[in-house]
Amino acid sequence: MAKYSLSYFKETIYRRKQTLILIAIVIATTLFLHIAISILLSKNNNTYLPSFGTIYTINVEVYGKDIQIQDGRKLIDWGTVYPGTIITRAFNVTSKSNIKTILIIETTNWIFYNSSNKIVRGPENKTPYMSLIPSQNKTIMAPNQTIELTLTLNVTDSNSFINFLIEKDAIKFSFDIHVYAQGTNK
């Protein structure tokens, strides 16, 4: 027992205390980095955009299913849109022409707004971040024929889109959908 002096015990405790402090620092740093990275990733994964599409028509009537009427305007509520999502909406289209026509569906006026409701991009006829694919575009319609039209909104999950949303504080978007019947020579 004599070979362990008081100074030896003090030195051993001191060395262990340094080791314990070092372990505590490593644990605290690891937790801090883990929390910081989790917060950063959660902000990117929770990026979303509420949106509406206003529908304008010529020689056709649109109604039913996902069509909403607000202040006399016909709208499609795309709901909350997240990067990388695909959303579909459907409604009926009836030709109001007395001749065969070709159904045309086009989009215009893509606009992105920030949290101050200011335009941060647009209006433009196309956006690199989204596309609208109509199921019955360029379909020949007989007079008074009714068809169901499905619109599919594809939203990119590219880094450039996510960076655009964050840098411009873009929180919502809108666009116009033109649905019309064009005469055919057949």
N, C-alpha and C positions, 0 to 999 in steps of 0.2 A: 504494500500500500504506500510505502514511503516514496516509491519512484514517481508518483503523480503528485506534483506540488500544486499549490493554489494558482500559481501563474499558468501552469499547463491548462487547468480547467478554464481560466479566464480566456486564454488564447483559443481554446477549442470552442467555447461559447461564442466568442467574437467571430471566428471563422464561420460557424454555423449561422450566426445572425446575418452576416454578409450574404451567405448563400440563400437564406430565406428571403431577404430583401430583394435579391436578384430574381428569385423565382416569382415573387409578388409583382415586380415590375414587368416581367415577361407576360404574366397572366393578365395584368391590367392593360398592357399595350395590345395584346391579342384581342381582348374583349373590345377595346375601343375601335380597333381596325375592323373587326367583324361587324360591329354596330354601324360604323360609318359606311361600309360597303353595302350592308343590307338596306340602309336608308336610301343610298344612291340608286340601287337597283330597284327598290320599290317605287321610287318616283318615276323611273322609266317604264316600268311594267304597268303603272296605273295611268299612263297617258291615254286620254280619251277625248272625243269630240262629240258633243250633241249637234244634231243637224236636221235641216229640212230641205226638201226639194220642192220648188213651186212648179206646177204643171200648167203649161199653156197649150191650147188646142186650136186646130183649124180643121173643119170638115169631119170631126169626130167628137164623140162624147166619151168621157172617162168617168168611171164611177165604181163604187163597191170596194170590197175587201180592204186594202190598206190606204185608200184615199180618205183624206180628212178635209173638211171644209172649215176655213177660218177666215173671217172677215170677207166672205165671198170668194176667196181664193182656194183653189184645190192644191193640197199639199200631200207630200209623203214624208212621214216622220221616220227617219232612218235610225232613230234611237241613239244610244250611246255607241259610238264607233271607236274601236281600239285599233292601233296599228296591227296589221296582219290579219284582219277579219274579212269575212265575206258575208254580206247581208243581202237577203232577197225580200222583195216586196212585190205584190201582185194586185192587179185591178182589171176591170173589164173595159174594153174599147169597142164602141159601136160606130160604124161608118155612117155619116150623115149625108153622103153623096148619093146621087141617083145614077152614077156610072161606076165601073170598076176602078179601084184606086190602089195605090201602093201605100202601105202604112210606113211612115218615116218617124223615127225616134232619134232626137239629137239632144245634146246637153250644151249649155252656154252659161256664162257668168259664174264660174267657179270662184268663190270668194272665201278667204280665211280671215277671221277676226281675232283680235287679241282680247285680253281681259278688260280693256277700256272700251271695247266695242268699236275699235278702229280697224280699218282694213290693213292687213299686213301682207296680203298677196291677192292679186286679181283686180278687177274681173278678167277672166280669161276663158277661152272656149275649151281648153284642156288643162289638166294638171298632171304633173308627173307622179303624184302621190296616190291618185285614185282613178278608177275607170268605172264606167257604167255600161253594162252589157244587157241590151234588151233581147228578150227571147223571140220576138216576132218582128223584128225590124225588117223592112222591105218585103213584108208579106202582102200578097195581092188580096184585096178585100172586095167582096160583092156589095152592092148597095144594101144598106141597113144590116150588114153582117156584124155579129158580135164575136169577139175573141178575147181570151184571157191573155193578158200581157204580164210577163214576169221580168222585173228589173233586178239585176245582180250588181251590187256595189262591191268592188274589190278595193281594199285599202292595203297599201304596201306597208311592210314593216322594216323598210330600209333605214340604215343609220342616217342618211341624209334627211329623211322625213322626220324621224324622231328629233334630230338636231334642229331642224326647222321649227318644229313645235315648241321646243324648249327655248331656243334663241329668240324667236318672235313672240313668245307667250301666246301662241295660237290656241284658242280654247273652243272655237266652233267654226263651222263652215256652212255655206249654202250654195246651191246651184239651181239653175232652171232646166226643166225638162220640156222639150217641145215635142208634142205628139200631133202629127197631122197626116191627112190623106192627100196624096198627090195623084192627079189624073194619070192614066196609062193610055197608051195608044192601042192596046189590044182589045 
